[in-house]
Amino acid sequence: MSSVSPKIRRFYVLGVAFISVMLIGVIVGVAISAQTPSGFPTVIEPGSMTTQTDFLIFNSESIYYAKNGTTGAIQYSSINASSVLENVIEAIPDTGGSIALASGTFMIDSLLVVDRLLYLHGAGIYATKIVFAPGQTDVGISLDLVSNQQPFSSISDLTIQGNDVSTSVPALNLKANCQDTRVSNVYILHSGGPAIEINAGWDHYFVNMIVESNTGKGLIDVSPGHSAKLINSHFVENDVGVELQGGAWEIYGGKIAKNAKHNLLSKAGSLVIVGTRFADAGGKTPTLNAYDDIQITSNGVLPPTSISISNIPYMGGYDVATSSRYGVYFDANGTTFDGTDVYLAGITFRGTFGTARMGFANIDSCSELLRINELSDEWGIFSSSRTTSYQMTSDRMTSTVTGSGVVDSFLTTSRMYTGASASSSARYYRYLFGVCQAEGLNQNVNYFYYTRPFMLTFDIGRELAGASPLAYVQIKTANSLGDLTNKGFGLNVSGYDIRAEIHDGITRTLSNSIGTLNSNMRIDVLYIPGQMFMYFIDGDPAYLQTTNLPTGEMAATNYLVMGVKTTDAGNALFWVSDISFKYLGDY
């Protein structure tokens, strides 16, 4: 080498170095390929490809691999996805950890029990699929934590696909000690049992869920005491869409529609619904006029304390063959709704209903506070022929008519038409508010009491001209009450005839009319049993009656109802809003 020039010597040394580096690269490449199947990225990135994870599980050539996020080594592998997942969960520290599932299908054949805090994330709601093996009944994902000191488990960005085999095992079960669980961007379908079941915990969040085409219920909260939120989630074509047995629930946005039974069955103590679309309860089968978009009831022990339903963009049937029985239905179910605070606002009843927009059953006592604001009906035109026969039924508290026509609901809309008639003697009734059966006796004995003072308030206005319309408040009794039998309460203020009438069951001709009502008018009705029945129009006292008001037993067909009717043919558009009814306390 001494005879070799320095220039050539440097070239030789650099060449040897270059060849050495290349050989090292080949050796390292062989080592990496022995650890990781070819074509799979070596960087471990869950879901968004930005977050480090404890384990990355992927499927390559029908083999499932679990790669350790710290060492980069393949720690588990098997042809059975359940085995790999179970081993990885066991390897997660008791304090919790995270598992990322890559794109692809992971078929499990057993119940996957998560007994510690876990973040389980896929690569996308449609990209990662956990699929139940065909024919298996005891398969699903169960969060069964050993301690309630482990909050914030999370499942996101994947599909859970059942096998349609009938089972009681939920696809996803929040079983024990779950708190602040987050489930988001998850698609659950074809579960033979409940898609989601909640057995424990509070402050759960379900966000951007798609739960559809399940044999079982879309979601069931099986016991009281829980609280959770459904946000922008869709429950379509399940058994019951969502069933709540208790607790405090909030539902924002999304859609609950076309389920085989009720779209929403709630026994929750507190329920808030804002901006959710409802349609076609019973529509999956379809079963006509049997199930409700929303049914509010009790768990047989405790009534709900607070119900708020507002800004509903759509409620009703898209097709008459799949229409819901009621839009919103209240059933006390052996308890009393006395003390329940109910708020309804901005509900758009648009499609068809088998019976009525709203209804009541087994109500032994009215709500302490019932506020109905701006109920709307986009279709809004009612022009079927009616007769003068009408009644309030004790089982549903809905008005009925004889002959052709639609069954009106106990609580209907704030904007409605009274339609033209072939006969000028026909009357048109549109009941907007009724006091349900008051407290005192059992529904089945068909008697009840008006024993407590109340205040009824509402706004009324008129937008289209019509013939002899009348706005009125009425107490109707089916039996004789002495001096009250033929007594009517009424007055004329600034050309408006606003009448409260004690009625003995005979439909009477009310000849006075409102006249041209072009502006909004506020009406307050104060009722104190045995002493006072009083009107306030726009804040001014208008009429006072102080003798022989009903205080005792009356037949079950008795009611207080506010509405609009015409005594002649013609059309008149009336609107009523800001309706409130409140008991004023014991007297």
Backbone torsions as a table, in degrees:
resi	resn	phi	psi	omega
1	MET	NA	-15.2	-177.6
2	SER	-69.5	-25.7	-179.8
3	SER	-84.3	-5.6	-179.4
4	VAL	-83.2	134.4	-179.3
5	SER	-65.2	154.3	178.5
6	PRO	-57.3	-36.5	-177.9
7	LYS	-64.5	-44.9	-179.8
8	ILE	-68.1	-37.9	179.8
9	ARG	-60.8	-43.2	179.8
10	ARG	-62.1	-40.5	179.1
11	PHE	-62.3	-40.2	179.8
12	TYR	-64.1	-46.0	-179.1
13	VAL	-62.3	-43.6	179.1
14	LEU	-64.3	-37.6	179.3
15	GLY	-64.7	-43.7	177.4
16	VAL	-60.9	-42.1	179.4
17	ALA	-61.9	-43.3	-179.3
18	PHE	-62.7	-44.3	179.4
19	ILE	-63.7	-39.4	179.2
20	SER	-61.2	-44.3	179.6
21	VAL	-62.0	-43.0	179.7
22	MET	-62.1	-41.6	178.7
23	LEU	-63.1	-41.1	178.0
24	ILE	-61.5	-42.3	179.5
25	GLY	-60.9	-40.4	178.9
26	VAL	-64.6	-43.5	-180.0
27	ILE	-62.2	-46.4	179.9
28	VAL	-62.4	-41.7	179.8
29	GLY	-60.9	-40.6	177.7
30	VAL	-63.8	-40.3	180.0
31	ALA	-63.9	-43.0	-179.7
32	ILE	-65.1	-42.0	-178.4
33	SER	-67.0	-23.0	176.4
34	ALA	-75.3	-25.0	-179.5
35	GLN	-90.4	-35.9	-171.8
36	THR	-123.2	128.4	178.1
37	PRO	-56.5	143.7	-177.0
38	SER	-59.2	146.1	176.6
39	GLY	85.7	-4.9	180.0
40	PHE	-101.8	136.7	-177.7
41	PRO	-62.9	142.4	-179.2
42	THR	-87.0	-12.6	178.7
43	VAL	-86.9	130.2	-175.7
44	ILE	-89.8	114.5	-175.1
45	GLU	-141.0	111.1	-178.7
46	PRO	-83.7	146.2	168.9
47	GLY	53.7	-91.2	-175.8
48	SER	-79.0	-3.7	-178.6
49	MET	65.7	29.4	179.6
50	THR	-130.9	-12.1	-171.0
51	THR	-112.0	132.5	176.0
52	GLN	-68.3	148.5	-178.1
53	THR	-136.8	159.4	179.3
54	ASP	-71.8	-38.4	179.4
55	PHE	-141.9	141.7	170.7
56	LEU	-115.1	123.6	-179.8
57	ILE	-110.3	132.1	-178.9
58	PHE	-144.7	164.4	-177.2
59	ASN	-117.9	124.8	177.2
60	SER	-137.5	120.4	178.3
61	GLU	53.0	47.6	175.2
62	SER	67.5	15.9	174.3
63	ILE	-119.0	134.6	-180.0
64	TYR	-97.2	130.2	-178.4
65	TYR	-119.1	142.7	172.8
66	ALA	-118.4	114.9	-176.7
67	LYS	-101.6	128.6	179.6
68	ASN	-69.7	126.6	-176.5
69	GLY	-73.9	-15.6	179.8
70	THR	-93.0	-47.0	-175.5
71	THR	-92.3	-20.7	-176.4
72	GLY	79.9	0.8	-177.6
73	ALA	-86.8	151.7	171.4
74	ILE	-75.2	113.4	-174.6
75	GLN	-94.1	-31.4	178.3
76	TYR	-141.1	149.1	172.9
77	SER	-154.3	147.2	-178.9
78	SER	-169.2	159.0	172.0
79	ILE	-79.2	-6.6	-178.1
80	ASN	-109.0	114.0	-178.0
81	ALA	-65.1	-36.5	179.9
82	SER	-59.2	-42.7	-179.0
83	SER	-62.6	-44.0	179.8
84	VAL	-64.0	-46.2	-179.4
85	LEU	-62.4	-41.9	179.3
86	GLU	-63.3	-43.1	178.7
87	ASN	-63.8	-40.1	-179.7
88	VAL	-66.5	-42.9	178.9
89	ILE	-61.1	-40.0	177.6
90	GLU	-64.2	-30.1	-178.3
91	ALA	-80.8	-15.2	178.1
92	ILE	-69.4	136.4	179.3
93	PRO	-60.4	155.7	177.9
94	ASP	-59.6	-25.9	179.6
95	THR	-76.7	-10.0	175.8
96	GLY	113.2	166.4	179.4
97	GLY	-172.9	-168.4	-174.5
98	SER	-134.2	147.2	176.7
99	ILE	-129.5	129.3	175.0
100	ALA	-108.8	130.8	175.7
101	LEU	-103.3	126.1	-179.9
102	ALA	-73.3	174.5	174.9
103	SER	-60.4	145.2	178.9
104	GLY	131.2	-174.7	-176.9
105	THR	-110.1	133.6	178.8
106	PHE	-122.5	105.7	-177.0
107	MET	-92.1	123.0	179.7
108	ILE	-113.1	148.0	-176.2
109	ASP	-124.3	15.4	179.1
110	SER	-150.9	170.3	179.3
111	LEU	-72.6	123.3	-179.9
112	LEU	-93.3	108.6	-176.6
113	VAL	-98.6	122.0	176.8
114	VAL	-103.8	109.1	-174.1
115	ASP	-107.6	15.4	179.0
116	ARG	-149.3	166.6	179.5
117	LEU	-57.3	130.9	-175.2
118	LEU	-148.5	137.8	168.4
119	TYR	-105.8	108.6	-179.7
120	LEU	-111.5	113.0	-172.8
121	HIS	-129.7	137.3	174.4
122	GLY	-97.8	-171.5	-179.0
123	ALA	-93.5	-1.6	179.9
124	GLY	159.0	153.3	-173.2
125	ILE	-58.6	-32.3	177.9
126	TYR	-105.8	-11.7	-175.1
127	ALA	-81.5	-38.0	-178.9
128	THR	-107.5	127.1	-177.8
129	LYS	-126.5	123.7	167.9
130	ILE	-97.6	115.6	-172.8
131	VAL	-115.4	134.4	178.4
132	PHE	-80.6	136.1	-178.9
133	ALA	-62.4	143.3	-179.3
134	PRO	-58.0	138.8	174.3
135	GLY	81.5	-10.5	-177.9
136	GLN	-81.4	138.2	179.4
137	THR	-107.6	-29.4	-177.7
138	ASP	-100.6	66.4	-177.8
139	VAL	-139.3	140.2	-177.5
140	GLY	166.5	-173.2	176.6
141	ILE	-119.6	123.6	-175.8
142	SER	-123.7	118.7	173.1
143	LEU	-87.7	103.4	-174.2
144	ASP	-126.3	75.0	-170.9
145	LEU	-75.0	147.6	-177.5
146	VAL	-82.2	-14.6	-176.8
147	SER	-144.7	142.9	176.3
148	ASN	-84.1	8.5	174.9
149	GLN	-92.5	17.1	-177.5
150	GLN	-119.5	78.5	-178.2
151	PRO	-82.2	172.5	167.9
152	PHE	67.5	37.9	165.5
153	SER	-66.4	151.6	-173.6
154	SER	-144.8	137.1	172.5
155	ILE	-130.5	130.4	-176.7
156	SER	-155.2	160.2	166.8
157	ASP	59.8	51.9	178.0
158	LEU	-160.7	169.6	175.3
159	THR	-110.9	138.2	170.8
160	ILE	-114.3	112.2	-174.8
161	GLN	-113.8	117.6	178.5
162	GLY	-79.0	-170.2	-177.5
163	ASN	-120.8	11.1	177.5
164	ASP	65.0	11.7	176.0
165	VAL	-82.9	127.8	-177.8
166	SER	-61.4	129.2	-177.1
167	THR	-159.4	161.3	173.7
168	SER	-94.1	-3.3	-177.6
169	VAL	-81.7	123.8	179.2
170	PRO	-70.9	152.7	172.3
171	ALA	-65.0	-40.5	177.5
172	LEU	-134.9	121.6	-174.4
173	ASN	-124.8	120.2	170.6
174	LEU	-91.6	96.0	-162.8
175	LYS	-94.5	-48.8	-175.3
176	ALA	-148.4	143.9	172.3
177	ASN	56.4	24.1	178.6
178	CYS	-84.0	132.9	178.7
179	GLN	-143.2	136.0	178.4
180	ASP	55.2	39.3	178.2
181	THR	-73.3	137.5	179.2
182	ARG	-116.7	120.5	175.0
183	VAL	-123.8	117.7	-174.3
184	SER	-142.1	149.3	178.1
185	ASN	52.0	48.3	-179.7
186	VAL	-120.4	134.5	179.5
187	TYR	-110.8	120.6	179.8
188	ILE	-120.5	126.5	-178.6
189	LEU	-147.9	157.3	173.8
190	HIS	61.5	27.4	173.5
191	SER	-76.6	133.8	176.8
192	GLY	-78.1	-18.2	174.9
193	GLY	-114.7	-161.4	176.8
194	PRO	-58.9	140.3	175.6
195	ALA	-69.6	-46.5	178.4
196	ILE	-132.0	130.0	175.9
197	GLU	-128.3	134.2	-179.1
198	ILE	-116.6	117.2	-179.4
199	ASN	-109.0	-9.9	-175.3
200	ALA	-162.1	164.6	168.1
201	GLY	92.8	-177.5	-176.5
202	TRP	-154.2	166.3	178.0
203	ASP	58.4	42.2	174.9
204	HIS	-84.7	149.5	177.2
205	TYR	-125.0	128.0	173.1
206	PHE	-119.9	113.9	-170.5
207	VAL	-125.7	133.6	176.5
208	ASN	53.9	46.1	178.1
209	MET	-89.5	146.7	167.8
210	ILE	-123.2	113.1	-177.4
211	VAL	-124.8	105.4	-173.0
212	GLU	-149.0	157.0	174.2
213	SER	58.0	43.0	175.9
214	ASN	-106.1	141.0	177.3
215	THR	-67.0	-37.4	178.4
216	GLY	-87.0	-169.8	-179.1
217	LYS	-72.1	148.0	179.1
218	GLY	-64.3	-48.1	175.3
219	LEU	-148.6	135.0	173.7
220	ILE	-134.0	127.9	171.7
221	ASP	-99.7	109.9	-162.7
222	VAL	-84.8	-9.8	-178.5
223	SER	-150.4	156.7	-179.1
224	PRO	-71.5	165.8	174.0
225	GLY	102.2	-2.8	-179.2
226	HIS	-96.9	165.0	172.5
227	SER	-142.1	142.7	-177.6
228	ALA	-161.7	167.1	178.1
229	LYS	-129.2	134.5	169.9
230	LEU	-107.5	122.7	-175.1
231	ILE	-126.4	121.8	175.8
232	ASN	49.4	48.0	-176.3
233	SER	-119.0	149.9	-174.6
234	HIS	-117.1	126.9	176.9
235	PHE	-124.2	104.2	-170.3
236	VAL	-134.6	134.1	174.0
237	GLU	58.0	49.2	169.6
238	ASN	-108.4	-165.4	174.0
239	ASP	-74.3	-89.8	161.3
240	VAL	-87.7	140.1	-179.9
241	GLY	-64.5	-61.6	178.8
242	VAL	-138.0	127.8	178.0
243	GLU	-125.1	122.7	-176.5
244	LEU	-116.3	120.2	-177.7
245	GLN	-89.9	-8.2	179.9
246	GLY	169.5	-165.7	176.1
247	GLY	80.6	-164.8	-178.7
248	ALA	-120.6	122.0	-174.4
249	TRP	-127.8	145.6	174.2
250	GLU	-130.7	132.7	-178.8
251	ILE	-125.7	121.4	-177.2
252	TYR	-124.0	123.6	174.9
253	GLY	66.6	-164.0	178.1
254	GLY	76.0	-165.0	-176.4
255	LYS	-146.7	136.5	173.7
256	ILE	-127.3	106.3	-167.4
257	ALA	-153.7	153.8	169.7
258	LYS	54.8	37.1	173.5
259	ASN	-85.4	161.5	-173.8
260	ALA	-66.6	-29.0	179.9
261	LYS	-124.9	-140.0	-179.8
262	HIS	-61.7	141.2	172.2
263	ASN	-67.8	-46.1	176.3
264	LEU	-136.5	119.5	174.5
265	LEU	-113.8	112.8	-172.6
266	SER	-119.5	124.5	167.9
267	LYS	-114.6	18.6	-177.8
268	ALA	-65.4	145.3	176.4
269	GLY	-68.3	-34.3	178.1
270	SER	-135.2	132.2	-178.1
271	LEU	-140.3	127.7	174.6
272	VAL	-123.0	126.6	176.1
273	ILE	-127.3	125.5	179.9
274	VAL	-134.2	121.4	168.4
275	GLY	74.2	18.3	-178.8
276	THR	-94.3	140.3	177.8
277	ARG	-91.2	137.6	177.6
278	PHE	-128.4	140.9	178.4
279	ALA	-163.6	145.6	165.0
280	ASP	57.1	52.8	172.0
281	ALA	-61.6	134.0	-174.6
282	GLY	82.3	2.8	-172.3
283	GLY	-76.1	-14.5	-178.4
284	LYS	-66.8	-36.1	-172.9
285	THR	-74.6	-50.6	-7.5
286	PRO	-88.0	155.4	174.6
287	THR	-121.8	114.5	-173.3
288	LEU	-85.0	135.8	169.0
289	ASN	59.0	41.0	179.5
290	ALA	-126.0	-25.1	-174.7
291	TYR	-131.0	161.5	-170.9
292	ASP	-111.9	151.0	171.9
293	ASP	-60.9	-49.2	176.1
294	ILE	-134.0	122.6	171.4
295	GLN	-115.8	121.2	179.0
296	ILE	-103.3	120.4	-179.7
297	THR	-143.0	-171.8	178.7
298	SER	-113.5	169.7	177.5
299	ASN	-87.3	13.5	-179.8
300	GLY	87.7	-10.0	-179.4
301	VAL	-120.4	-52.6	-177.1
302	LEU	-121.7	134.0	174.8
303	PRO	-78.8	163.6	172.5
304	PRO	-65.1	150.7	178.8
305	THR	-99.7	-28.0	-175.9
306	SER	-151.1	126.5	177.8
307	ILE	-128.8	127.1	177.1
308	SER	-135.2	120.4	179.4
309	ILE	-128.6	120.4	-173.5
310	SER	-149.1	157.8	174.0
311	ASN	52.8	45.9	179.4
312	ILE	-85.9	113.3	-174.0
313	PRO	-73.3	-21.8	-179.5
314	TYR	-156.0	131.9	170.9
315	MET	-145.5	125.6	179.6
316	GLY	144.2	-176.0	-178.1
317	GLY	-95.6	131.8	173.3
318	TYR	-70.6	-26.9	-175.5
319	ASP	-135.8	134.9	-179.0
320	VAL	-60.5	-25.0	-179.6
321	ALA	-75.9	-13.8	-178.6
322	THR	-127.3	23.1	-172.6
323	SER	-74.0	148.9	177.0
324	SER	-68.7	155.8	175.2
325	ARG	-67.9	-58.9	175.4
326	TYR	-124.9	153.7	169.1
327	GLY	-71.9	-59.2	176.7
328	VAL	-126.9	128.2	-175.5
329	TYR	-130.1	130.0	179.0
330	PHE	-108.9	129.5	178.1
331	ASP	-135.9	115.6	-176.1
332	ALA	-69.0	-24.3	171.7
333	ASN	53.5	52.6	174.4
334	GLY	83.0	-2.8	176.2
335	THR	-113.1	-162.6	175.9
336	THR	-128.6	142.8	175.7
337	PHE	-91.0	12.5	177.3
338	ASP	-64.2	118.2	-176.7
339	GLY	103.1	-8.2	178.4
340	THR	-78.4	129.0	178.3
341	ASP	-95.4	114.6	-176.7
342	VAL	-117.1	128.5	179.0
343	TYR	-128.7	121.9	178.5
344	LEU	-125.3	129.1	-178.5
345	ALA	-153.3	137.4	172.4
346	GLY	65.2	37.9	177.1
347	ILE	-90.9	122.4	179.4
348	THR	-97.3	100.4	174.6
349	PHE	-82.6	114.3	-172.5
350	ARG	-119.6	-46.5	-173.8
351	GLY	-83.3	-155.8	179.7
352	THR	-93.8	157.7	175.3
353	PHE	-133.3	140.3	-179.6
354	GLY	-65.9	-36.1	-179.8
355	THR	-120.3	-60.0	-174.7
356	ALA	-166.1	166.4	177.8
357	ARG	-68.2	-41.0	-179.4
358	MET	-140.4	151.9	179.8
359	GLY	-156.4	166.4	-177.6
360	PHE	-136.1	151.2	175.2
361	ALA	-147.7	146.3	173.7
362	ASN	55.4	34.1	-179.0
363	ILE	-89.8	106.3	177.9
364	ASP	-87.7	-16.9	-179.6
365	SER	-152.7	144.9	-177.9
366	CYS	-79.2	166.2	176.6
367	SER	-66.1	149.3	172.5
368	GLU	-62.6	-37.4	-177.6
369	LEU	-145.6	118.2	179.3
370	LEU	-126.4	114.5	-177.4
371	ARG	-118.8	123.5	178.3
372	ILE	-120.7	113.3	-175.0
373	ASN	-118.9	124.8	169.2
374	GLU	53.7	44.8	169.6
375	LEU	-64.6	135.3	-174.1
376	SER	-127.1	156.9	179.2
377	ASP	-140.2	105.8	-173.8
378	GLU	-66.8	-30.8	-179.6
379	TRP	-75.1	-51.5	160.5
380	GLY	67.7	-7.6	-174.5
381	ILE	-108.4	123.3	179.8
382	PHE	-124.2	109.3	-175.4
383	SER	-132.6	20.9	178.0
384	SER	-71.8	151.9	178.8
385	SER	-68.5	142.6	179.1
386	ARG	-129.4	159.4	168.9
387	THR	-112.1	-179.8	-177.8
388	THR	-82.3	-2.4	-179.0
389	SER	-79.7	127.4	177.7
390	TYR	-155.9	159.3	177.4
391	GLN	-160.7	162.0	170.4
392	MET	-107.1	119.7	-177.0
393	THR	-84.1	147.1	-174.7
394	SER	-79.1	-18.7	-177.7
395	ASP	-87.2	-35.4	-178.6
396	ARG	-115.6	-14.9	-175.3
397	MET	55.6	43.2	174.9
398	THR	-117.7	147.2	178.3
399	SER	-80.2	148.0	179.3
400	THR	-129.6	160.1	178.1
401	VAL	-133.2	158.0	173.5
402	THR	-97.8	160.2	-177.4
403	GLY	77.9	-164.3	-179.2
404	SER	-74.5	154.4	179.3
405	GLY	142.4	175.8	-176.2
406	VAL	-101.8	146.4	174.0
407	VAL	-77.4	121.5	-178.3
408	ASP	-84.9	151.3	-179.5
409	SER	-89.3	159.7	178.4
410	PHE	-59.5	-44.8	171.5
411	LEU	-117.8	115.9	-177.2
412	THR	-111.2	-123.8	-170.1
413	THR	-114.1	166.7	179.7
414	SER	-89.5	-11.1	176.3
415	ARG	-130.7	125.1	-176.9
416	MET	-152.6	157.4	174.4
417	TYR	-103.7	144.6	160.6
418	THR	-100.6	129.1	-167.3
419	GLY	-95.8	167.9	179.6
420	ALA	-72.7	156.5	-177.6
421	SER	-128.6	151.3	175.4
422	ALA	-70.4	-21.7	-179.3
423	SER	-120.3	131.0	-178.5
424	SER	-69.3	-15.5	-179.8
425	SER	-86.6	-10.6	-179.7
426	ALA	-70.7	150.1	179.5
427	ARG	-116.5	153.4	-179.6
428	TYR	-119.7	125.9	-176.8
429	TYR	-117.5	135.3	174.9
430	ARG	-138.8	97.2	-177.1
431	TYR	-83.5	132.2	-177.4
432	LEU	-110.9	-23.1	-175.6
433	PHE	-151.6	137.7	175.5
434	GLY	-141.5	144.2	173.6
435	VAL	-83.9	119.9	-178.3
436	CYS	-70.4	175.6	-173.9
437	GLN	-55.8	129.7	-175.6
438	ALA	-79.5	173.0	-172.1
439	GLU	-72.8	160.7	172.8
440	GLY	139.6	-59.8	-173.8
441	LEU	-131.3	168.1	-179.6
442	ASN	-67.6	143.8	179.4
443	GLN	-53.3	-39.1	-169.7
444	ASN	-69.9	-18.6	-179.5
445	VAL	-88.2	-1.0	172.3
446	ASN	64.1	28.7	173.2
447	TYR	-132.1	153.9	176.6
448	PHE	-157.5	175.3	-175.2
449	TYR	-122.5	147.1	159.9
450	TYR	-105.0	86.7	-173.1
451	THR	-111.7	-2.0	-175.7
452	ARG	-125.3	145.6	177.1
453	PRO	-70.2	148.6	178.0
454	PHE	-144.4	164.1	174.2
455	MET	-125.2	124.8	175.9
456	LEU	-113.8	127.0	179.1
457	THR	-131.1	149.4	176.0
458	PHE	-164.5	159.3	171.7
459	ASP	-103.4	142.2	177.6
460	ILE	-137.3	144.0	177.9
461	GLY	-151.7	171.0	-177.7
462	ARG	-136.5	135.7	-175.6
463	GLU	-117.1	-25.8	179.1
464	LEU	-121.8	145.4	179.5
465	ALA	-69.4	151.7	178.0
466	GLY	-161.3	177.6	-175.5
467	ALA	-95.7	120.8	170.4
468	SER	46.4	55.2	176.0
469	PRO	-78.2	157.9	-179.9
470	LEU	-142.6	126.2	170.7
471	ALA	-97.4	137.7	-174.3
472	TYR	-152.7	160.2	168.6
473	VAL	-120.4	136.3	-171.2
474	GLN	-139.5	137.6	165.8
475	ILE	-107.3	120.3	-175.6
476	LYS	-110.9	133.7	175.1
477	THR	-126.4	147.3	-178.9
478	ALA	-94.4	-4.9	179.6
479	ASN	-124.7	167.3	-179.0
480	SER	-77.9	135.6	177.8
481	LEU	-124.6	47.6	175.0
482	GLY	62.0	-125.8	-176.2
483	ASP	-61.5	-19.2	-176.9
484	LEU	-78.2	-16.2	-170.9
485	THR	-55.9	-45.0	-175.3
486	ASN	-112.4	22.2	-173.0
487	LYS	-100.1	129.2	176.6
488	GLY	-117.5	142.6	176.8
489	PHE	-106.4	121.1	-178.8
490	GLY	-159.0	167.9	177.4
491	LEU	-161.3	167.3	177.1
492	ASN	-126.1	115.6	-179.8
493	VAL	-123.3	119.0	178.7
494	SER	51.5	39.4	176.8
495	GLY	85.7	-0.6	179.7
496	TYR	-100.8	126.8	176.6
497	ASP	-98.3	103.3	179.5
498	ILE	-110.7	121.7	-167.9
499	ARG	-126.4	134.0	167.5
500	ALA	-109.3	133.9	-168.5
501	GLU	-134.5	127.1	168.8
502	ILE	-85.9	123.6	-169.0
503	HIS	-123.8	138.9	-178.0
504	ASP	-100.4	18.9	178.3
505	GLY	101.2	-10.0	177.3
506	ILE	-93.6	127.3	178.0
507	THR	-71.9	120.1	-174.3
508	ARG	-104.8	151.0	175.6
509	THR	-80.0	123.9	177.8
510	LEU	-111.5	102.3	-168.4
511	SER	-82.7	-22.5	-178.0
512	ASN	-74.3	148.0	-178.4
513	SER	-122.6	162.6	177.3
514	ILE	-68.0	-33.5	-171.1
515	GLY	84.9	-155.3	-179.1
516	THR	-84.9	108.3	-179.3
517	LEU	-106.7	102.8	-174.0
518	ASN	-107.5	-9.7	-176.2
519	SER	-124.9	163.8	179.5
520	ASN	-72.3	140.5	179.5
521	MET	-134.0	131.6	-179.3
522	ARG	-96.5	131.5	-178.8
523	ILE	-124.6	131.4	174.4
524	ASP	-119.7	133.0	177.7
525	VAL	-118.1	120.5	178.4
526	LEU	-108.1	127.9	-178.5
527	TYR	-126.9	121.1	173.4
528	ILE	-122.2	115.1	-174.3
529	PRO	-53.3	131.4	175.3
530	GLY	78.5	-8.1	-174.4
531	GLN	-131.6	-41.4	-167.4
532	MET	-149.2	136.1	166.4
533	PHE	-134.0	111.3	-166.0
534	MET	-135.4	140.9	175.2
535	TYR	-103.4	145.1	165.8
536	PHE	-127.7	120.5	178.1
537	ILE	-109.1	118.6	-175.6
538	ASP	51.9	38.1	174.8
539	GLY	89.7	-9.5	-178.4
540	ASP	-99.7	132.9	177.4
541	PRO	-62.4	135.5	-172.8
542	ALA	-119.7	-37.9	-176.0
543	TYR	-153.8	141.6	-179.0
544	LEU	-135.5	126.7	174.9
545	GLN	-122.5	130.5	-171.3
546	THR	-125.8	9.4	-176.4
547	THR	-125.1	141.6	169.1
548	ASN	54.0	38.4	174.2
549	LEU	-77.4	149.7	-173.8
550	PRO	-66.5	129.4	177.5
551	THR	-127.4	-11.2	-171.9
552	GLY	-117.5	-149.4	-171.5
553	GLU	-71.9	132.5	176.5
554	MET	-139.4	161.0	-177.4
555	ALA	-67.9	161.0	-174.1
556	ALA	-68.8	-13.9	178.3
557	THR	-83.1	-1.8	177.5
558	ASN	-69.3	147.2	178.1
559	TYR	-164.1	162.3	166.4
560	LEU	-107.3	128.2	-177.6
561	VAL	-140.0	142.1	175.8
562	MET	-116.6	138.3	-179.1
563	GLY	-168.1	-168.4	179.2
564	VAL	-132.5	139.6	174.2
565	LYS	-145.6	157.9	172.6
566	THR	-114.3	145.5	179.3
567	THR	-99.6	-6.3	178.4
568	ASP	-134.1	172.6	176.5
569	ALA	-66.4	151.5	178.5
570	GLY	139.8	166.9	179.2
571	ASN	-113.0	141.2	176.4
572	ALA	-148.5	123.5	178.1
573	LEU	-93.2	116.2	175.6
574	PHE	-112.6	151.2	170.9
575	TRP	-131.5	145.9	179.0
576	VAL	-133.7	135.7	-178.7
577	SER	-146.8	173.1	177.1
578	ASP	51.4	47.2	178.0
579	ILE	-79.7	132.4	175.1
580	SER	-141.4	144.8	176.6
581	PHE	-132.8	130.2	-178.0
582	LYS	-145.1	128.4	169.1
583	TYR	-68.1	142.6	-176.7
584	LEU	-98.7	6.5	-178.9
585	GLY	109.4	171.8	179.6
586	ASP	-69.8	148.5	178.7
587	TYR	-120.4	NA	NA
